[in-house]
């Protein structure tokens, strides 16, 4: 899963820029600013990362069902976890 980190602890600010974040192409480990908030492409996270984070008491887990996106909020960061499109080689 691809991870995009949004460095804010303010849900309203995150919510306001969420769509812009998803529509901003970022190279691996690239960092940019959207409306004054630092956003970075944080690389890949393994599937079990979400399960490990869910058990922590200080982590909020949100799911965007129609896009199969998981959002984790902890500390000063929101992590948007986007499943990679599987490519089948024939």
N, C-alpha and C positions, 0 to 999 in steps of 0.2 A: 504494500500500500504506500502511496505517495503521501508525505506529510508536509503540510504548510503550517508554519508557526506564525501566529498573529500576537504581537507583544502588547497586550493590554489586559487589565483585569476588569474592565468595564463592559458588561454584556451589551449595553445599549450602543456603545461605540462599535463593538464587534459586529453587532447586528446591522448597523448602518453601512458598514463597508464590506460585509460578507460577500455579496454578489460581485463587487469589484475585485475582491481577492480571487474569487473563482475564475474570473474572466481575465486576470492578469497573467500572461505567460511568464514563467520563471524558469531559468536554467537550474540545474542541480546546484544547491548551496548558494544560489543567488539571493541577495537581499535587496528590498526596495522599500519605499515609503508610500503609503496610501493614506491620504488625509491626515498626515502627521503621525501615523502609526507604522512601526516597523513590521514588515512582513518578510518571511524568508522561506525558501524552499528547503526543507530540512532533510531531504533524501527519502530513503525507503525505511519503513518500519515493518517488522515481521508481524504475521497474523496474530500471534499470541500476545503482542504488545497491548492490545485493547483489553484482553482478558486480565492481564496483570494490572493494568491501570484501574479497571472497574472495582477491584477489591480495596483500593486505597480510599480512606475516608475523606480525604481532601480533594477528590477528583469528581467533577460533574461530567456525566456522559450524556450526550445528546445524539439523536439519530435523525438524519434527513432521509426518510424511507424512500421517497420517490427517486432519489439520486444515489442511494446506497452509500451515503457519506456519514461518517461518524465524527463528532466533534467532542474533544476532551477539553475541559477547562480546569486548570489547576494553577495555583499561584498567580503569576502575572502573565500567563500565556493561554491562548486558545490554540489547540492543534486540530487542524482539519485533516482527516484521514480519508483519502480518496482511493478506491480500489483501482489498480491498473487494469487497463483493457487487456485481456488475454489475447495474444496473437497466436494463431494456429499455423504452423508451417507444414505444408504438404510436400 
